[in-house]
Amino acid sequence: MNYHVVNALVPVADAFAGTKYTTAINMEAFHHVSFIIQTGVGATGTSTITILASDDISRTNTTAIPFHYQECTSGDTFGATTAVENTGFTTTAGSNKMYKIEVDNQALASTGYGYIVLKAVEVVASPVLGGILAVLSEPRYGNDVFATAIV
């Protein structure tokens, strides 16, 4: 299988309190990343989600980039794909949901930066159990075992 999984934001009880950033991911070896936001208990909390291109793992310089997302409110059935500008989107309230966020390396490459970060800013302050996985795909090289993408 030619993909690499990163535990980008470890699941916790109040995952999106305040402003949260995923681990900065080096996209040098991949053409595509899918962020999977999974939420459990937390019926009223919401966050604004943006994707940032960064020049390094410390987010010294960043710029927001466009992306696409889908929302899953039940089981494994996702809704229509929505294109989002660099301003992001706000999640909807509700427990046990998923969001799939798709970013092609072309959007990142246009900034000249090599790292990607998901930023979540709490809109409605109410605890939401959740976490975020990043699935890197379309590798530039045909490796079976990939070097770390988080350093």
N, C-alpha and C positions, 0 to 999 in steps of 0.2 A: 504494500500500500504506500502510495507516495503522498503522504501528508504528515504533518507534525502538529501535535496538540500541546498547547500551553495553558496552564491554570492561571489565567490572566488576572483574576480577582477572586481570591479564595472565598468560598461561601461562608457567610456569617449572618447573624440574626438581624442586624441593622445595616445591611450591605451598602446602602446608598445614602447614608446620613451625610449631610453637608455636600462636599465636592469630593468625588473619588476618581482616581485614575487607575487604569489597568497597568500592568507591567509594560514598559516600552518594549516593542518587539522589532527585532532587526529583520527587515524584509529582503535582505540581500540575496537570499537563496530561493525566494518564492515569488510567484506572480500574483497570488491571491490570498486573502485572509477572510475568514468568516468568524465573527464574534457571535457567540451564543450566550444570551443573557437568560438565565433561568431564575424564576422567582417562585417562592412557596407562599407561606403565610404572610399576609400584609395586604389588606383589602383597599386601603386608601392612599398609600404613599405613591408618589410619582416622581420622575426625574427627567431632565432634559439630557438627551444623549447626543454627543458630537464625536466626530472622529478627527484626531489631530495627527498631522505629519510632524515629526520631530527630527532635529538634527543629531540627537544623542539620547542615551538612556536616561539622562537627568531632565529631559524636556527643557533644555536651555533656551532653545528657539522652537516655536511651534506655529503651525498655521492650520486652521480647520479646512477639511476637504469634503467634497460631496461623496455620498454613498447610497446604497439601497438597503431597505429592510423589509421584513415580513413579521407579522405578529401571529402568535399561536395562542388561542384562548381556551382550547380544549384538545386533549389528546395529542396527536401529532399532525393535525391539519393546520397548515399555515394559510393566512389570507393572502391577498394580492400583494405583489411587490410594489413598494412605493419608493420613488426616487426622492432623495433629500439633498438640499443644498448644504453648504457648509454651516448653516445655522442649526442643523440637527432637527430632532423631533422630541416631543414629550410623550413618555409612556402613559398608558391609560391605567387607571386604578383597577385592582383586582388581584386575587390570589391565584397561584398555580398557572403562571403564564410563561411563555418563552418569546424571545425576539431573536431573529436571525439577521445579522447585519453583514452585508457583503461589500468588500472593498477590493477593487482591482489595483494592482501596483501602478497602473498608468496615472491614477489620481495622485498617488504618492510621488511618483517620479516627476510630475509636473512642478512640484515644489522644490526639487533638488535635495530633499531630505530622505533618509533611508530607514527611519523608524516610524512605527505607527502605534497610537495610543487611543483607547476609548476613554472619554471623559463623561462622567455622570454627575449632574448637578441637581440636588434635591429641590423639587418644586413644592410638593405637599409633604411636610415633615411628619411622617408616620412610618414606623419601622417596617421594613420589608426584608424577609429572609431571601437571600439570593447570592448568586455568584456569576462569574463570567469565564467562559472558555474561549480560547482563540484557536481556530483550526487553520493552519497554513497549508495551502495546496498549490498545485501547479509548480512543482520545483523546477528550478533552472538546471539542476543537475540530477541525474537518476539515482540518487543514493537511497539505500534501504534504511540506513540509520543516519539521522541528521545531527549535526552539531547543535548546540544550544542556540536559540534565537533570542535569548533574553540578556545577553551581555554584549 
